[in-house]
Amino acid sequence: MQPDEFAGATRWVPQNGGIRKLRAALSDCRGCDLQEYAERVVPGEGPVRARMMLVGETPGDVEDKEGHVFVGPAGRLLDKALAEAGIDRSEVYLTNAVKHFRFERQGKRRIHKTPAVGHIVACHPWLDRELTIVKPELVVILGAVAARSLLGTGFKVTEHRGERVELPDGRAAVATVHPSAVVRSQEFRRDFADFVKDLRAAAGLLA
C-alpha cells in the first residue's frame, strides 16, 4: 500500500474518554503500515492537564525498543535544553506527530527514516485527540514533521523558529528544530544555544 492510500487512524481513535483510553487504543491502530515493522507503538507521556505540549517527529530506535517518548540521544539533549530553559520536563506533555518508528536497515542497524506525508496525515487523528484531552495553552513544535502535521506544508520552521504562531484552532504555538538536529550538528554549541533560546521564548509565553 502506498502512503497516499493509507486508511488513516480515525476509526481507531476513541472520541470519548481520557488519556488512558487513548493509550490503550493505540496498539490496535492499523491506519498506516508502520505498525508492521516497528516493535511497539510509543504514546505521549506527561500530565493530563499540562500547560505546555511538546510535539516531536516520530519515535527513534531507543524509543521503539523501550516504548517511551524522548528517551534516546535526542531525548537526553532535550532534557538538558529544557533544564537550561527553566522548563520542568515532568510538567510538560511530550508526544510525536507519528507514533511508530520508521526506519531502514543497514546491516543490523535500524536507521531513522523521515515519515512520509501519508504517515503524518494518517496519524494526525491521534495527535488531534491528545490536544483535545490535554488542552495545553501552548504547543512547542519540534521540527518539520511536527510542523507539517500541525500547520501544513506552507510553514517553514527555519523562517519562524522562536516566534509565537497560532494553530488552526487558535491555540498558541512556538516552532523550533527537532533536538536530533542539534545532536547531529557540526556547530553544536551555537545550535544548542539557539534551541535553548527558542524554548525560553516558549516558556516566556506561559510566564
C-alpha atoms as an extended CHARMM CRD file, in Angstrom:
* protein
*
       207  EXT
         1         1  MET       CA              0.0000000000        0.0000000000        0.0000000000  PROA      1               0.0000000000
         2         2  GLN       CA              1.3510000000        3.4210000000       -0.9590000000  PROA      2               0.0000000000
         3         3  PRO       CA              1.4450000000        6.2360000000        1.6610000000  PROA      3               0.0000000000
         4         4  ASP       CA             -1.3360000000        8.1580000000       -0.0680000000  PROA      4               0.0000000000
         5         5  GLU       CA             -3.5800000000        5.0830000000        0.1800000000  PROA      5               0.0000000000
         6         6  PHE       CA             -3.4030000000        4.6760000000        3.9520000000  PROA      6               0.0000000000
         7         7  ALA       CA             -6.7540000000        4.3370000000        5.6840000000  PROA      7               0.0000000000
         8         8  GLY       CA             -5.8260000000        6.7870000000        8.4330000000  PROA      8               0.0000000000
         9         9  ALA       CA             -6.2800000000        6.3860000000       12.1660000000  PROA      9               0.0000000000
        10        10  THR       CA             -9.7490000000        7.8870000000       12.6080000000  PROA      10              0.0000000000
        11        11  ARG       CA            -11.6310000000        4.6030000000       13.0660000000  PROA      11              0.0000000000
        12        12  TRP       CA             -9.2730000000        3.5230000000       15.8750000000  PROA      12              0.0000000000
        13        13  VAL       CA             -9.1920000000        6.8000000000       17.8190000000  PROA      13              0.0000000000
        14        14  PRO       CA            -11.7310000000        6.8430000000       20.6840000000  PROA      14              0.0000000000
        15        15  GLN       CA            -13.8170000000       10.0030000000       20.6120000000  PROA      15              0.0000000000
        16        16  ASN       CA            -14.6200000000        9.8940000000       24.3160000000  PROA      16              0.0000000000
        17        17  GLY       CA            -12.7040000000        9.0980000000       27.4810000000  PROA      17              0.0000000000
        18        18  GLY       CA             -9.2870000000       10.3040000000       28.5230000000  PROA      18              0.0000000000
        19        19  ILE       CA             -5.5950000000        9.6250000000       28.0190000000  PROA      19              0.0000000000
        20        20  ARG       CA             -5.7030000000        6.1060000000       29.4710000000  PROA      20              0.0000000000
        21        21  LYS       CA             -8.3580000000        5.0470000000       26.9770000000  PROA      21              0.0000000000
        22        22  LEU       CA             -6.4330000000        6.7120000000       24.1580000000  PROA      22              0.0000000000
        23        23  ARG       CA             -3.1830000000        4.9690000000       25.0930000000  PROA      23              0.0000000000
        24        24  ALA       CA             -4.9360000000        1.6120000000       25.3140000000  PROA      24              0.0000000000
        25        25  ALA       CA             -6.3840000000        2.0270000000       21.8210000000  PROA      25              0.0000000000
        26        26  LEU       CA             -3.0950000000        2.9960000000       20.1540000000  PROA      26              0.0000000000
        27        27  SER       CA             -1.7500000000       -0.5330000000       19.8560000000  PROA      27              0.0000000000
        28        28  ASP       CA             -4.7640000000       -1.5780000000       17.7510000000  PROA      28              0.0000000000
        29        29  CYS       CA             -4.2290000000        1.0950000000       15.0970000000  PROA      29              0.0000000000
        30        30  ARG       CA             -3.8080000000       -0.0490000000       11.5080000000  PROA      30              0.0000000000
        31        31  GLY       CA             -4.0990000000        3.3730000000        9.9390000000  PROA      31              0.0000000000
        32        32  CYS       CA             -0.8020000000        3.0350000000        8.0550000000  PROA      32              0.0000000000
        33        33  ASP       CA              1.9060000000        0.4270000000        7.5060000000  PROA      33              0.0000000000
        34        34  LEU       CA              4.3990000000        1.4540000000       10.1980000000  PROA      34              0.0000000000
        35        35  GLN       CA              2.9940000000       -0.8560000000       12.8870000000  PROA      35              0.0000000000
        36        36  GLU       CA              4.0180000000       -3.8020000000       10.6950000000  PROA      36              0.0000000000
        37        37  TYR       CA              7.7150000000       -3.0330000000       11.1750000000  PROA      37              0.0000000000
        38        38  ALA       CA              8.0990000000       -1.1450000000       14.4680000000  PROA      38              0.0000000000
        39        39  GLU       CA              8.4750000000       -3.1230000000       17.6920000000  PROA      39              0.0000000000
        40        40  ARG       CA              5.8310000000       -1.1310000000       19.5520000000  PROA      40              0.0000000000
        41        41  VAL       CA              3.7390000000        1.9960000000       19.4720000000  PROA      41              0.0000000000
        42        42  VAL       CA              5.0620000000        4.9270000000       21.5100000000  PROA      42              0.0000000000
        43        43  PRO       CA              2.3160000000        7.0190000000       23.1600000000  PROA      43              0.0000000000
        44        44  GLY       CA              2.6200000000       10.5060000000       24.5460000000  PROA      44              0.0000000000
        45        45  GLU       CA              3.5260000000       10.9810000000       28.2080000000  PROA      45              0.0000000000
        46        46  GLY       CA              3.0550000000       13.6890000000       30.7940000000  PROA      46              0.0000000000
        47        47  PRO       CA              0.4400000000       15.4170000000       32.9290000000  PROA      47              0.0000000000
        48        48  VAL       CA             -3.0830000000       15.2110000000       31.5250000000  PROA      48              0.0000000000
        49        49  ARG       CA             -3.5770000000       18.9310000000       32.0680000000  PROA      49              0.0000000000
        50        50  ALA       CA             -0.1010000000       20.1510000000       31.1300000000  PROA      50              0.0000000000
        51        51  ARG       CA              0.0470000000       23.8170000000       30.1510000000  PROA      51              0.0000000000
        52        52  MET       CA              2.7250000000       23.0260000000       27.5470000000  PROA      52              0.0000000000
        53        53  MET       CA              2.7820000000       20.2050000000       24.9940000000  PROA      53              0.0000000000
        54        54  LEU       CA              5.9180000000       19.3580000000       23.0160000000  PROA      54              0.0000000000
        55        55  VAL       CA              5.3290000000       17.5970000000       19.7030000000  PROA      55              0.0000000000
        56        56  GLY       CA              8.2170000000       15.8070000000       18.0130000000  PROA      56              0.0000000000
        57        57  GLU       CA              8.5100000000       13.8030000000       14.8370000000  PROA      57              0.0000000000
        58        58  THR       CA              8.4800000000       10.0560000000       15.3730000000  PROA      58              0.0000000000
        59        59  PRO       CA              9.9780000000        7.6180000000       17.8950000000  PROA      59              0.0000000000
        60        60  GLY       CA             13.6100000000        6.6680000000       17.3750000000  PROA      60              0.0000000000
        61        61  ASP       CA             15.3060000000        3.3140000000       17.7710000000  PROA      61              0.0000000000
        62        62  VAL       CA             15.5830000000        3.5520000000       21.5760000000  PROA      62              0.0000000000
        63        63  GLU       CA             12.0030000000        4.7940000000       21.9730000000  PROA      63              0.0000000000
        64        64  ASP       CA             10.7290000000        1.9490000000       19.8030000000  PROA      64              0.0000000000
        65        65  LYS       CA             12.5200000000       -0.6160000000       21.9570000000  PROA      65              0.0000000000
        66        66  GLU       CA             11.5450000000        0.9020000000       25.3080000000  PROA      66              0.0000000000
        67        67  GLY       CA              8.0670000000        2.1630000000       24.4480000000  PROA      67              0.0000000000
        68        68  HSD       CA              8.6280000000        5.6360000000       25.9240000000  PROA      68              0.0000000000
        69        69  VAL       CA              8.8590000000        9.0290000000       24.2650000000  PROA      69              0.0000000000
        70        70  PHE       CA             12.1380000000       11.0170000000       24.0790000000  PROA      70              0.0000000000
        71        71  VAL       CA             14.4000000000        8.5730000000       25.9130000000  PROA      71              0.0000000000
        72        72  GLY       CA             17.1390000000        8.2570000000       23.2640000000  PROA      72              0.0000000000
        73        73  PRO       CA             20.0100000000       10.6540000000       22.4000000000  PROA      73              0.0000000000
        74        74  ALA       CA             17.6190000000       13.4020000000       21.2400000000  PROA      74              0.0000000000
        75        75  GLY       CA             15.6110000000       12.9660000000       24.4210000000  PROA      75              0.0000000000
        76        76  ARG       CA             18.6720000000       13.3580000000       26.6140000000  PROA      76              0.0000000000
        77        77  LEU       CA             19.5950000000       16.5460000000       24.7890000000  PROA      77              0.0000000000
        78        78  LEU       CA             16.0170000000       17.7620000000       25.1230000000  PROA      78              0.0000000000
        79        79  ASP       CA             16.1680000000       17.1470000000       28.8770000000  PROA      79              0.0000000000
        80        80  LYS       CA             19.3060000000       19.2890000000       29.1350000000  PROA      80              0.0000000000
        81        81  ALA       CA             17.8270000000       22.0550000000       26.9920000000  PROA      81              0.0000000000
        82        82  LEU       CA             14.5580000000       22.0950000000       28.9450000000  PROA      82              0.0000000000
        83        83  ALA       CA             16.5010000000       22.4020000000       32.1970000000  PROA      83              0.0000000000
        84        84  GLU       CA             18.5710000000       25.3080000000       30.8580000000  PROA      84              0.0000000000
        85        85  ALA       CA             15.3870000000       26.9910000000       29.6330000000  PROA      85              0.0000000000
        86        86  GLY       CA             13.8060000000       26.6610000000       33.0810000000  PROA      86              0.0000000000
        87        87  ILE       CA             11.1890000000       24.1320000000       31.9880000000  PROA      87              0.0000000000
        88        88  ASP       CA             10.4480000000       21.1090000000       34.1840000000  PROA      88              0.0000000000
        89        89  ARG       CA             10.0330000000       18.0530000000       31.9450000000  PROA      89              0.0000000000
        90        90  SER       CA              7.6990000000       16.4740000000       34.4890000000  PROA      90              0.0000000000
        91        91  GLU       CA              5.2600000000       19.3550000000       33.9490000000  PROA      91              0.0000000000
        92        92  VAL       CA              5.0180000000       19.1230000000       30.1530000000  PROA      92              0.0000000000
        93        93  TYR       CA              3.2820000000       16.6200000000       27.8990000000  PROA      93              0.0000000000
        94        94  LEU       CA              5.5510000000       15.0630000000       25.2780000000  PROA      94              0.0000000000
        95        95  THR       CA              4.3800000000       13.2600000000       22.1710000000  PROA      95              0.0000000000
        96        96  ASN       CA              5.1390000000       12.7280000000       18.4890000000  PROA      96              0.0000000000
        97        97  ALA       CA              3.2610000000       13.5100000000       15.3080000000  PROA      97              0.0000000000
        98        98  VAL       CA              3.7680000000        9.8720000000       14.2380000000  PROA      98              0.0000000000
        99        99  LYS       CA              3.5390000000        7.1560000000       16.8930000000  PROA      99              0.0000000000
       100       100  HSD       CA              5.6110000000        4.3710000000       15.2680000000  PROA      100             0.0000000000
       101       101  PHE       CA              9.2990000000        4.2780000000       14.3610000000  PROA      101             0.0000000000
       102       102  ARG       CA             10.0620000000        4.4660000000       10.6350000000  PROA      102             0.0000000000
       103       103  PHE       CA             13.4650000000        3.1240000000        9.6380000000  PROA      103             0.0000000000
       104       104  GLU       CA             15.5600000000        1.3760000000        7.0340000000  PROA      104             0.0000000000
       105       105  ARG       CA             18.0160000000       -1.3930000000        7.7960000000  PROA      105             0.0000000000
       106       106  GLN       CA             21.7490000000       -1.0620000000        7.2620000000  PROA      106             0.0000000000
       107       107  GLY       CA             23.1540000000       -4.4120000000        8.2890000000  PROA      107             0.0000000000
       108       108  LYS       CA             21.9930000000       -4.9770000000       11.8530000000  PROA      108             0.0000000000
       109       109  ARG       CA             21.3140000000       -1.2970000000       12.4520000000  PROA      109             0.0000000000
       110       110  ARG       CA             17.9550000000        0.4190000000       12.0870000000  PROA      110             0.0000000000
       111       111  ILE       CA             18.4680000000        3.9050000000       10.6540000000  PROA      111             0.0000000000
       112       112  HSD       CA             15.8000000000        6.5410000000       11.1820000000  PROA      112             0.0000000000
       113       113  LYS       CA             13.8080000000        7.4420000000        8.0870000000  PROA      113             0.0000000000
       114       114  THR       CA             11.5790000000       10.5170000000        7.9300000000  PROA      114             0.0000000000
       115       115  PRO       CA              7.8660000000        9.6290000000        7.8670000000  PROA      115             0.0000000000
       116       116  ALA       CA              6.1360000000       10.1590000000        4.5420000000  PROA      116             0.0000000000
       117       117  VAL       CA              3.3470000000       12.7160000000        4.2470000000  PROA      117             0.0000000000
       118       118  GLY       CA              0.9020000000        9.7830000000        4.1730000000  PROA      118             0.0000000000
       119       119  HSD       CA              2.1520000000        8.6090000000        7.5690000000  PROA      119             0.0000000000
       120       120  ILE       CA              1.8490000000       12.1120000000        9.0280000000  PROA      120             0.0000000000
       121       121  VAL       CA             -1.7030000000       12.5390000000        7.7310000000  PROA      121             0.0000000000
       122       122  ALA       CA             -2.7540000000        9.0280000000        8.7690000000  PROA      122             0.0000000000
       123       123  CYS       CA             -1.5290000000        9.5200000000       12.3390000000  PROA      123             0.0000000000
       124       124  HSD       CA             -2.8310000000       13.0670000000       12.8440000000  PROA      124             0.0000000000
       125       125  PRO       CA             -6.1470000000       11.9940000000       14.4580000000  PROA      125             0.0000000000
       126       126  TRP       CA             -4.1700000000       10.6370000000       17.4360000000  PROA      126             0.0000000000
       127       127  LEU       CA             -2.3850000000       13.9550000000       17.9160000000  PROA      127             0.0000000000
       128       128  ASP       CA             -5.6210000000       15.8760000000       17.4500000000  PROA      128             0.0000000000
       129       129  ARG       CA             -7.2530000000       13.8050000000       20.1800000000  PROA      129             0.0000000000
       130       130  GLU       CA             -4.2880000000       14.3650000000       22.5120000000  PROA      130             0.0000000000
       131       131  LEU       CA             -4.6930000000       18.1180000000       22.0280000000  PROA      131             0.0000000000
       132       132  THR       CA             -8.4060000000       17.8310000000       22.8230000000  PROA      132             0.0000000000
       133       133  ILE       CA             -7.7880000000       15.8740000000       26.0250000000  PROA      133             0.0000000000
       134       134  VAL       CA             -4.7200000000       17.6890000000       27.3750000000  PROA      134             0.0000000000
       135       135  LYS       CA             -5.8430000000       21.1740000000       26.3390000000  PROA      135             0.0000000000
       136       136  PRO       CA             -2.3780000000       22.7590000000       26.5120000000  PROA      136             0.0000000000
       137       137  GLU       CA             -2.1490000000       26.5280000000       26.4850000000  PROA      137             0.0000000000
       138       138  LEU       CA              0.9630000000       26.3280000000       24.3020000000  PROA      138             0.0000000000
       139       139  VAL       CA              2.3250000000       23.7780000000       21.8340000000  PROA      139             0.0000000000
       140       140  VAL       CA              6.0490000000       23.5960000000       21.1010000000  PROA      140             0.0000000000
       141       141  ILE       CA              6.5990000000       22.2040000000       17.6130000000  PROA      141             0.0000000000
       142       142  LEU       CA              9.8620000000       20.2760000000       17.3030000000  PROA      142             0.0000000000
       143       143  GLY       CA             10.9380000000       20.0450000000       13.6840000000  PROA      143             0.0000000000
       144       144  ALA       CA              9.4660000000       19.9030000000       10.1870000000  PROA      144             0.0000000000
       145       145  VAL       CA              7.3620000000       16.7460000000       10.5580000000  PROA      145             0.0000000000
       146       146  ALA       CA              5.5120000000       18.1280000000       13.5810000000  PROA      146             0.0000000000
       147       147  ALA       CA              5.1020000000       21.4340000000       11.7460000000  PROA      147             0.0000000000
       148       148  ARG       CA              3.6510000000       19.6220000000        8.7240000000  PROA      148             0.0000000000
       149       149  SER       CA              1.1700000000       17.8180000000       10.9620000000  PROA      149             0.0000000000
       150       150  LEU       CA              0.0450000000       20.8880000000       12.8800000000  PROA      150             0.0000000000
       151       151  LEU       CA              0.4820000000       23.7980000000       10.4540000000  PROA      151             0.0000000000
       152       152  GLY       CA              0.5710000000       22.3060000000        6.9730000000  PROA      152             0.0000000000
       153       153  THR       CA              3.1610000000       22.3050000000        4.2020000000  PROA      153             0.0000000000
       154       154  GLY       CA              3.4460000000       26.0700000000        3.8630000000  PROA      154             0.0000000000
       155       155  PHE       CA              5.0200000000       26.6380000000        7.2780000000  PROA      155             0.0000000000
       156       156  LYS       CA              8.8320000000       26.7650000000        7.4220000000  PROA      156             0.0000000000
       157       157  VAL       CA             10.4070000000       26.2170000000       10.8350000000  PROA      157             0.0000000000
       158       158  THR       CA             13.6380000000       27.9360000000        9.7660000000  PROA      158             0.0000000000
       159       159  GLU       CA             11.7350000000       31.1340000000        8.9370000000  PROA      159             0.0000000000
       160       160  HSD       CA              9.6100000000       31.3050000000       12.0880000000  PROA      160             0.0000000000
       161       161  ARG       CA             11.5000000000       29.4990000000       14.8440000000  PROA      161             0.0000000000
       162       162  GLY       CA             11.1020000000       31.0130000000       18.2780000000  PROA      162             0.0000000000
       163       163  GLU       CA              8.1130000000       33.1190000000       17.1810000000  PROA      163             0.0000000000
       164       164  ARG       CA              4.5930000000       32.9150000000       18.5450000000  PROA      164             0.0000000000
       165       165  VAL       CA              2.3060000000       31.4380000000       15.9050000000  PROA      165             0.0000000000
       166       166  GLU       CA             -1.2160000000       30.0350000000       16.0350000000  PROA      166             0.0000000000
       167       167  LEU       CA             -2.5280000000       26.5810000000       15.2480000000  PROA      167             0.0000000000
       168       168  PRO       CA             -5.6990000000       26.3410000000       13.1440000000  PROA      168             0.0000000000
       169       169  ASP       CA             -7.7480000000       26.1180000000       16.3710000000  PROA      169             0.0000000000
       170       170  GLY       CA             -6.2790000000       29.4100000000       17.5990000000  PROA      170             0.0000000000
       171       171  ARG       CA             -4.0010000000       27.7780000000       20.1670000000  PROA      171             0.0000000000
       172       172  ALA       CA             -0.6110000000       29.4400000000       20.6810000000  PROA      172             0.0000000000
       173       173  ALA       CA              2.4700000000       27.6200000000       19.4130000000  PROA      173             0.0000000000
       174       174  VAL       CA              6.2230000000       28.0750000000       19.0500000000  PROA      174             0.0000000000
       175       175  ALA       CA              8.2470000000       26.1650000000       16.4740000000  PROA      175             0.0000000000
       176       176  THR       CA             11.8860000000       25.1460000000       16.7360000000  PROA      176             0.0000000000
       177       177  VAL       CA             14.1880000000       22.4660000000       15.3900000000  PROA      177             0.0000000000
       178       178  HSD       CA             13.9830000000       18.8540000000       16.4690000000  PROA      178             0.0000000000
       179       179  PRO       CA             16.5840000000       18.0430000000       19.1480000000  PROA      179             0.0000000000
       180       180  SER       CA             18.0160000000       15.2990000000       16.9220000000  PROA      180             0.0000000000
       181       181  ALA       CA             19.1670000000       18.0490000000       14.5280000000  PROA      181             0.0000000000
       182       182  VAL       CA             21.1590000000       19.5880000000       17.3700000000  PROA      182             0.0000000000
       183       183  VAL       CA             22.6460000000       16.1990000000       18.2840000000  PROA      183             0.0000000000
       184       184  ARG       CA             23.9450000000       15.8410000000       14.7090000000  PROA      184             0.0000000000
       185       185  SER       CA             25.0630000000       19.4590000000       14.3660000000  PROA      185             0.0000000000
       186       186  GLN       CA             28.5960000000       20.3940000000       13.3150000000  PROA      186             0.0000000000
       187       187  GLU       CA             28.1190000000       23.6580000000       15.2290000000  PROA      187             0.0000000000
       188       188  PHE       CA             26.8150000000       22.0990000000       18.4140000000  PROA      188             0.0000000000
       189       189  ARG       CA             27.3730000000       24.9410000000       20.9040000000  PROA      189             0.0000000000
       190       190  ARG       CA             25.7350000000       27.5170000000       18.6540000000  PROA      190             0.0000000000
       191       191  ASP       CA             22.8000000000       25.3140000000       17.7140000000  PROA      191             0.0000000000
       192       192  PHE       CA             22.2260000000       24.1160000000       21.2680000000  PROA      192             0.0000000000
       193       193  ALA       CA             22.1850000000       27.7330000000       22.4860000000  PROA      193             0.0000000000
       194       194  ASP       CA             19.6870000000       28.6560000000       19.7710000000  PROA      194             0.0000000000
       195       195  PHE       CA             17.4980000000       25.6870000000       20.7210000000  PROA      195             0.0000000000
       196       196  VAL       CA             17.5070000000       26.7380000000       24.3750000000  PROA      196             0.0000000000
       197       197  LYS       CA             16.6710000000       30.3060000000       23.3040000000  PROA      197             0.0000000000
       198       198  ASP       CA             13.5910000000       29.0430000000       21.4480000000  PROA      198             0.0000000000
       199       199  LEU       CA             12.4670000000       27.0090000000       24.4650000000  PROA      199             0.0000000000
       200       200  ARG       CA             12.9360000000       30.0500000000       26.7120000000  PROA      200             0.0000000000
       201       201  ALA       CA             10.7710000000       32.0660000000       24.3210000000  PROA      201             0.0000000000
       202       202  ALA       CA              8.0910000000       29.3820000000       24.6330000000  PROA      202             0.0000000000
       203       203  ALA       CA              8.3360000000       29.3870000000       28.4240000000  PROA      203             0.0000000000
       204       204  GLY       CA              8.0520000000       33.1590000000       28.4090000000  PROA      204             0.0000000000
       205       205  LEU       CA              4.6540000000       32.9660000000       26.7390000000  PROA      205             0.0000000000
       206       206  LEU       CA              3.3530000000       30.9950000000       29.7370000000  PROA      206             0.0000000000
       207       207  ALA       CA              5.0210000000       33.1480000000       32.3910000000  PROA      207             0.0000000000
